[in-house]
C-alpha cells in the first residue's frame, strides 16, 4: 500500500471517528435533555438521579458505539474521555460529503437503536425509543441543513461557472471579430464590418476607407487579391451587436464589480485551465487562436510594409526626377541671371546716355528760345526801319524827277 492510500485510509478513519464522536455527544445531550424534561415533570429521588446521571457515561463509550457501527477503533480510542463539542469538531464533521454523512449517521442511529435497549434499560425513566426518536430528529435536522448548504454552494458554483463561461465566450467572440488592421471591435457605425469581394475578408469601415479611398489601394490587405467590390457584412455585424448587448446586460446584471484575480471566472478568462472540471478552451486552442490572430496581423503589416516600400521607391524616383528638373531650372536661372546682368548693364548705359541727351535737348531748347527772342527783337526793330527806307526811296525818286 502506497503513501497516498495510507493517508486516505487515515482520513477515512478520522472522519469515521469524528462522526462517531459527534453521534455519542448527541446521544448524551439527548439523554440529558430527556432526563431534564422528566425531572421537571416528575421529580425523582436524589439517589436515582445520581445513578441515571452516571449510567450513560459508563454504559456507552466510544468503543461501544464504534462496535455497534461495525468497526473497532483501537484501545487508545476506547479510553478517550469525550470533552464538550468544539468548533473544530463541528467544522471537521461538516466538511464530510453529504452522502457520506447520511450513510454514517444512519449507521450510528441503527447502532444506537441496538445498543440503547441493553445499556439504558429504562434507567431514570428514559426510554430507548425516545432517545432514538430525538437522535433521529436531530440528525435529520442537521442533514437537512447540511444538504441545504451543500445545494446552495453547488448552485453558486454552477452560477459562477456559467457566468465565467459566458464571459469567456464573449471575450473569444470579441477577439475573433476585431479588425485585422486596427484591432478594434467592428462595432457600427464607425467600425462597421465591411466584406471585400471576391476574397471575402472583412475589415472595419474606417480602415477600409483609409486603405481604398485615401491611399488609393485596390488590393486586399491580407491576401493581396484585387478588390472588385465591397459590401457591409450584416451577419457579422448582427453577431457583434448581440455580443456587445450581452456584455452590457451581463455588466448591468452583476453590480458587484469585476471578478477578482483569484475567482473562477477570472481564471477562466485568463486561460488558467480547468476550473471544477470545466474546460471551455484548452491551452492549445487558445494559443492557436492567438497565433492565427497574430499571423493575420503580421500578414497585414507585411503587405502594408511591401506597399509602403513600393510607394517609397516610386516617391524616390519622383524625387530624383524632380531633383533633376530642379537642377536644370537652376542652371537656366543662372543663365537668365547672367543675361539679366548684361541687359541691366546695357540698360544702365542707355539710361545714362538718355540722361545726357536730355540735358543736350534742354540746352538746345534754351538756345532756340534765345534765338527766337532775338529774332523777334530784330523783326520788331526792322519793321520801322523798312518803313523809313521806303519813305526815303519815295523822296529820292521825287527829287530825281525834279532834277530832270
C-alpha positions as CSV (number, residue, x, y, z in Angstrom):
1,X,0.0,0.0,0.0
2,X,1.5,3.3,-1.0
3,X,1.6,6.5,1.0
4,X,-1.5,8.1,-0.7
5,X,-3.6,5.0,0.1
6,X,-2.4,5.1,3.7
7,X,-3.2,8.8,4.0
8,X,-6.7,8.2,2.5
9,X,-7.3,5.4,5.0
10,X,-6.2,7.5,7.9
11,X,-8.5,10.4,6.7
12,X,-11.4,7.9,6.5
13,X,-10.7,6.6,10.0
14,X,-10.5,10.2,11.3
15,X,-13.8,11.2,9.6
16,X,-15.5,8.0,10.9
17,X,-14.2,8.6,14.4
18,X,-15.4,12.3,14.3
19,X,-18.8,11.1,13.2
20,X,-19.0,8.5,15.9
21,X,-17.8,11.1,18.5
22,X,-20.4,13.5,17.3
23,X,-23.1,10.8,17.5
24,X,-22.0,10.0,21.0
25,X,-22.1,13.6,22.0
26,X,-25.6,13.9,20.5
27,X,-26.7,10.8,22.4
28,X,-25.5,12.2,25.7
29,X,-27.2,15.6,25.0
30,X,-30.5,13.9,24.1
31,X,-30.4,11.7,27.3
32,X,-29.6,14.8,29.4
33,X,-32.5,16.7,27.8
34,X,-34.9,13.8,28.3
35,X,-33.8,13.4,31.9
36,X,-34.2,17.2,32.4
37,X,-37.7,17.1,31.0
38,X,-38.6,14.1,33.2
39,X,-37.1,15.9,36.3
40,X,-39.2,19.0,35.5
41,X,-42.4,17.0,35.2
42,X,-42.0,14.3,37.9
43,X,-39.2,14.8,40.5
44,X,-37.1,11.7,41.3
45,X,-35.2,10.7,44.4
46,X,-31.6,12.0,44.7
47,X,-30.1,8.5,44.6
48,X,-31.9,7.6,41.4
49,X,-31.0,10.9,39.7
50,X,-27.3,10.2,40.6
51,X,-27.5,6.7,39.2
52,X,-29.1,7.9,36.0
53,X,-26.7,10.7,35.5
54,X,-23.7,8.4,35.8
55,X,-25.1,5.4,33.9
56,X,-24.9,6.7,30.3
57,X,-21.3,7.8,30.5
58,X,-20.3,4.4,31.9
59,X,-22.6,2.3,29.8
60,X,-21.9,3.6,26.3
61,X,-18.5,4.8,25.4
62,X,-16.7,5.4,22.1
63,X,-15.8,1.7,21.9
64,X,-19.4,0.6,22.3
65,X,-20.6,3.0,19.6
66,X,-17.8,2.0,17.3
67,X,-18.5,-1.7,17.9
68,X,-22.2,-1.1,17.1
69,X,-21.2,0.6,13.8
70,X,-19.1,-2.4,12.9
71,X,-15.5,-1.3,13.2
72,X,-13.1,-1.2,16.1
73,X,-11.3,2.0,16.8
74,X,-8.5,0.5,18.9
75,X,-7.7,0.5,22.6
76,X,-6.4,4.1,22.6
77,X,-9.7,5.5,21.4
78,X,-11.8,3.3,23.7
79,X,-10.4,5.0,26.8
80,X,-10.7,8.6,25.5
81,X,-12.7,10.9,27.7
82,X,-15.1,12.9,25.5
83,X,-15.0,16.6,26.0
84,X,-17.8,19.0,25.1
85,X,-18.4,19.7,21.4
86,X,-16.0,22.2,19.9
87,X,-15.9,24.3,16.8
88,X,-13.1,22.3,15.3
89,X,-15.1,19.0,15.7
90,X,-18.1,20.6,14.1
91,X,-16.1,22.0,11.2
92,X,-14.4,18.7,10.6
93,X,-17.6,16.8,10.8
94,X,-19.3,19.3,8.5
95,X,-16.6,19.1,5.9
96,X,-17.6,15.5,5.0
97,X,-19.7,15.0,2.0
98,X,-23.5,15.0,2.4
99,X,-24.0,11.4,1.2
100,X,-21.2,10.1,3.4
101,X,-22.7,11.9,6.3
102,X,-26.1,10.4,5.6
103,X,-24.7,6.9,5.5
104,X,-22.6,7.3,8.6
105,X,-25.4,8.9,10.6
106,X,-27.9,6.2,9.5
107,X,-25.4,3.6,10.7
108,X,-25.0,5.3,14.0
109,X,-28.8,5.6,14.5
110,X,-29.1,1.9,13.8
111,X,-26.2,1.0,16.2
112,X,-27.7,3.2,18.9
113,X,-31.1,1.5,18.4
114,X,-29.4,-1.8,19.0
115,X,-27.2,-0.6,21.9
116,X,-29.6,1.6,23.9
117,X,-32.1,-1.2,25.0
118,X,-29.2,-3.2,26.5
119,X,-27.4,-0.2,28.1
120,X,-30.1,2.1,29.3
121,X,-32.7,-0.5,30.1
122,X,-35.1,2.3,31.1
123,X,-32.8,3.8,33.8
124,X,-34.1,7.0,35.1
125,X,-37.3,6.6,33.2
126,X,-35.6,7.4,29.9
127,X,-36.9,5.1,27.2
128,X,-34.6,4.0,24.4
129,X,-37.3,4.7,21.8
130,X,-37.4,8.3,23.0
131,X,-33.6,8.7,22.7
132,X,-33.7,7.1,19.2
133,X,-36.5,9.4,18.1
134,X,-34.8,12.5,19.5
135,X,-31.5,11.5,17.9
136,X,-33.2,10.8,14.6
137,X,-34.8,14.3,14.7
138,X,-31.5,16.0,15.5
139,X,-29.6,14.1,12.8
140,X,-32.4,14.8,10.3
141,X,-32.3,18.5,11.0
142,X,-28.5,18.5,10.8
143,X,-28.5,16.6,7.5
144,X,-31.2,18.9,6.1
145,X,-29.2,22.0,6.9
146,X,-26.0,20.4,5.5
147,X,-27.8,19.4,2.3
148,X,-29.3,22.9,2.1
149,X,-25.8,24.5,2.5
150,X,-24.3,22.0,0.0
151,X,-27.0,22.7,-2.6
152,X,-26.6,26.4,-2.2
153,X,-22.9,26.0,-2.6
154,X,-23.3,23.9,-5.7
155,X,-25.8,26.4,-7.1
156,X,-23.5,29.3,-6.5
157,X,-20.6,27.3,-8.0
158,X,-22.7,26.5,-11.1
159,X,-23.8,30.1,-11.5
160,X,-20.2,31.3,-11.2
161,X,-19.1,28.7,-13.8
162,X,-21.9,29.7,-16.1
163,X,-21.1,33.4,-15.8
164,X,-17.4,32.7,-16.3
165,X,-18.2,30.6,-19.4
166,X,-20.5,33.4,-20.8
167,X,-17.8,36.0,-20.2
168,X,-15.2,33.7,-21.7
169,X,-17.3,33.2,-24.8
170,X,-17.9,36.9,-25.1
171,X,-14.2,37.5,-24.9
172,X,-13.5,34.9,-27.5
173,X,-16.1,36.4,-29.9
174,X,-14.6,39.8,-29.3
175,X,-11.1,38.6,-30.1
176,X,-12.3,36.8,-33.2
177,X,-14.2,39.8,-34.6
178,X,-11.7,42.5,-34.3
179,X,-10.4,44.4,-37.4
180,X,-7.1,42.9,-38.6
181,X,-5.7,46.4,-39.2
182,X,-6.6,48.5,-36.2
183,X,-7.5,45.7,-33.7
184,X,-10.8,47.4,-32.8
185,X,-14.0,45.5,-32.3
186,X,-16.0,46.0,-35.5
187,X,-19.0,47.8,-33.9
188,X,-21.1,50.1,-36.1
189,X,-21.2,52.8,-37.1
190,X,-17.6,53.9,-37.2
191,X,-16.1,50.4,-37.2
192,X,-18.9,48.6,-39.1
193,X,-17.6,45.4,-40.7
194,X,-17.2,45.5,-44.5
195,X,-16.6,42.5,-46.7
196,X,-14.3,42.5,-49.7
197,X,-15.1,40.6,-52.9
198,X,-14.0,38.2,-54.2
199,X,-11.7,37.2,-51.3
200,X,-14.3,37.6,-48.5
201,X,-12.1,39.2,-45.9
202,X,-13.7,41.6,-43.5
203,X,-12.3,44.9,-42.1
204,X,-13.8,47.8,-40.3
205,X,-15.2,50.6,-42.5
206,X,-12.8,53.3,-41.2
207,X,-9.6,51.2,-42.1
208,X,-11.1,50.1,-45.4
209,X,-12.0,53.7,-46.3
210,X,-8.4,54.8,-45.5
211,X,-7.0,51.9,-47.4
212,X,-9.0,52.3,-50.6
213,X,-10.3,55.9,-50.8
214,X,-7.4,57.8,-49.2
215,X,-4.4,55.6,-50.1
216,X,-5.8,54.6,-53.5
217,X,-5.0,51.0,-52.9
218,X,-7.0,48.3,-54.8
219,X,-5.7,45.1,-53.1
220,X,-6.9,43.2,-50.0
221,X,-4.5,44.0,-47.1
222,X,-4.4,40.2,-46.2
223,X,-4.4,38.1,-49.4
224,X,-3.3,40.9,-51.9
225,X,-6.2,40.0,-54.3
226,X,-7.7,42.8,-56.3
227,X,-10.8,44.3,-54.8
228,X,-13.7,44.1,-57.2
229,X,-16.3,45.4,-54.8
230,X,-17.2,45.8,-51.1
231,X,-20.4,45.5,-49.1
232,X,-21.4,45.6,-45.4
233,X,-21.1,42.3,-43.6
234,X,-24.6,42.3,-42.0
235,X,-24.4,38.8,-40.5
236,X,-21.1,39.6,-38.7
237,X,-22.5,43.0,-37.7
238,X,-25.5,41.4,-36.1
239,X,-23.4,38.8,-34.3
240,X,-21.1,41.6,-32.9
241,X,-24.1,43.7,-31.8
242,X,-25.5,40.6,-30.0
243,X,-22.1,40.1,-28.3
244,X,-22.0,43.8,-27.2
245,X,-25.6,43.7,-25.9
246,X,-24.9,40.5,-24.0
247,X,-21.8,42.0,-22.5
248,X,-23.6,45.2,-21.5
249,X,-26.5,43.2,-20.0
250,X,-24.1,41.0,-18.1
251,X,-22.3,44.0,-16.8
252,X,-25.6,45.6,-15.6
253,X,-26.7,42.3,-14.0
254,X,-23.6,42.0,-11.9
255,X,-23.3,45.2,-9.9
256,X,-20.8,43.6,-7.5
257,X,-18.0,44.7,-9.8
258,X,-15.4,42.9,-11.8
259,X,-14.2,39.5,-11.0
260,X,-11.3,39.3,-8.6
261,X,-8.0,37.9,-9.8
262,X,-8.5,34.7,-7.8
263,X,-12.1,34.0,-8.7
264,X,-13.0,31.0,-11.0
265,X,-14.4,33.3,-13.8
266,X,-11.2,35.4,-13.8
267,X,-9.0,32.3,-14.0
268,X,-11.2,31.0,-16.8
269,X,-10.9,34.3,-18.7
270,X,-7.2,34.4,-18.2
271,X,-6.9,30.9,-19.7
272,X,-5.7,29.3,-16.5
273,X,-7.1,25.9,-17.5
274,X,-9.7,23.7,-15.9
275,X,-12.0,25.0,-13.2
276,X,-14.2,22.4,-11.4
277,X,-13.9,20.0,-14.3
278,X,-15.0,22.7,-16.8
279,X,-12.5,23.4,-19.6
280,X,-14.0,26.0,-22.0
281,X,-10.9,26.2,-24.1
282,X,-7.7,24.2,-23.9
283,X,-4.3,25.9,-23.9
284,X,-3.6,24.5,-27.4
285,X,-6.7,26.0,-28.9
286,X,-6.2,29.3,-27.1
287,X,-2.6,29.6,-28.3
288,X,-3.6,28.5,-31.8
289,X,-6.2,31.3,-32.0
290,X,-3.7,33.8,-30.7
291,X,-1.3,32.6,-33.2
292,X,-3.8,32.9,-36.0
293,X,-4.7,36.5,-35.0
294,X,-1.0,37.4,-34.7
295,X,-0.2,35.7,-38.1
296,X,-3.1,37.6,-39.7
297,X,-1.9,40.9,-38.2
298,X,1.7,40.1,-39.3
299,X,0.5,39.4,-42.8
300,X,-1.4,42.6,-43.0
301,X,1.6,44.6,-41.7
302,X,3.9,42.8,-44.1
303,X,1.7,43.6,-47.0
304,X,1.4,47.2,-45.8
305,X,5.2,47.2,-45.5
306,X,5.5,45.9,-49.1
307,X,3.1,48.6,-50.3
308,X,4.9,51.2,-48.4
309,X,8.3,50.1,-49.8
310,X,6.8,50.2,-53.4
311,X,5.3,53.6,-52.7
312,X,8.6,54.7,-51.2
313,X,10.5,53.5,-54.3
314,X,8.0,55.4,-56.5
315,X,8.4,58.5,-54.5
316,X,12.2,58.2,-54.5
317,X,12.1,58.0,-58.3
318,X,9.8,61.0,-58.5
319,X,12.1,62.8,-56.0
320,X,15.1,62.0,-58.3
321,X,13.3,63.3,-61.4
322,X,12.1,66.4,-59.6
323,X,15.7,67.0,-58.3
324,X,17.0,66.7,-61.9
325,X,14.4,69.2,-63.2
326,X,15.2,71.5,-60.3
327,X,18.9,71.3,-61.2
328,X,18.2,72.1,-64.8
329,X,16.0,75.0,-63.7
330,X,18.8,76.3,-61.5
331,X,21.1,76.2,-64.5
332,X,18.6,78.1,-66.6
333,X,18.2,80.5,-63.7
334,X,21.9,81.2,-63.7
335,X,21.9,81.8,-67.5
336,X,19.0,84.1,-67.2
337,X,20.6,85.9,-64.3
338,X,23.8,86.4,-66.4
339,X,21.8,87.6,-69.3
340,X,19.8,89.8,-67.0
341,X,23.0,91.3,-65.6
342,X,24.2,92.1,-69.1
343,X,20.9,93.6,-70.1
344,X,20.9,95.5,-66.8
345,X,24.3,97.0,-67.6
346,X,23.2,97.9,-71.1
347,X,20.0,99.4,-69.7
348,X,22.1,101.4,-67.3
349,X,24.2,102.7,-70.2
350,X,21.2,103.6,-72.2
351,X,19.7,105.3,-69.3
352,X,22.9,107.3,-68.8
353,X,23.0,108.3,-72.5
354,X,19.4,109.2,-72.3
355,X,20.1,111.4,-69.4
356,X,22.9,113.1,-71.3
357,X,20.7,113.6,-74.4
358,X,18.1,115.0,-72.2
359,X,20.5,117.6,-71.0
360,X,21.6,118.5,-74.5
361,X,18.0,118.8,-75.6
362,X,17.3,121.1,-72.8
363,X,20.3,123.3,-73.7
364,X,19.3,123.4,-77.4
365,X,15.8,124.3,-76.4
366,X,17.1,127.2,-74.3
367,X,19.3,128.3,-77.2
368,X,16.5,128.1,-79.6
369,X,14.3,130.1,-77.3
370,X,17.0,132.8,-77.1
371,X,17.4,132.9,-80.9
372,X,13.6,133.2,-81.3
373,X,13.5,136.0,-78.8
374,X,16.4,137.8,-80.7
375,X,14.7,137.2,-84.0
376,X,11.5,138.7,-82.7
377,X,13.5,141.7,-81.4
378,X,15.2,142.1,-84.8
379,X,11.9,141.9,-86.5
380,X,10.4,144.4,-84.2
381,X,13.3,146.8,-84.9
382,X,13.4,146.1,-88.7
383,X,9.8,147.0,-89.3
384,X,10.0,150.8,-88.7
385,X,13.3,150.9,-90.4
386,X,11.9,149.4,-93.5
387,X,9.1,151.9,-93.4
388,X,11.6,154.7,-93.1
389,X,13.6,153.3,-96.1
390,X,10.5,153.1,-98.2
391,X,9.7,156.7,-97.4
392,X,13.2,157.8,-98.3
393,X,13.1,155.9,-101.5
394,X,10.0,157.7,-102.5
395,X,11.5,161.1,-101.6
396,X,14.7,160.3,-103.7
397,X,12.6,159.3,-106.6
398,X,10.7,162.6,-106.4
399,X,14.0,164.6,-106.2
400,X,15.4,162.8,-109.2
401,X,12.4,163.6,-111.2
402,X,12.6,167.2,-110.3
403,X,16.2,167.5,-111.3
404,X,15.4,166.2,-114.7
